[in-house]
Amino acid sequence: LDVGAGNGELLKAVQLLAPNVNATGLETSPMKIKGAGNHGLRVVDRDLATIEEKFDVVSFMNVLSHVSCPIGFFKALMRLLKPTGCLFMCTGNAADLTDPGQNPSQTYSLP
């Protein structure tokens, strides 16, 4: 499950490297969902709280700066992982620094 899948760049890479993997993306932008769909990728707009399926891998890239409650976000992601699952994350999207509204002035630490 790729959270904040955008146009599906990570999903496309997974599809190329592991064609038998059932990769799904979550995205809120209708334009990006449509763009991913045009490339044969499964990207949907769903609330994390409504997902009951468990995943081997949950990923998010450059999403954390858009999250208002990081601790709740991490808890929601961890709930979606299988017991031996892996959380893959990348953060530090410098593009967000150009828009002060996208760059919270707080720092967060995880327990």
Secondary structure, DSSP 8 states (H G I E B T S, - for coil): -EET-TTTHHHHHHHHH-TTS---EE-S-HHHHHHHHHTT--EE---GGG----EEEEEEES-GGG-S-HHHHHHHHHHHEEEEEEEEEE---GGGGG-GGGS-S------
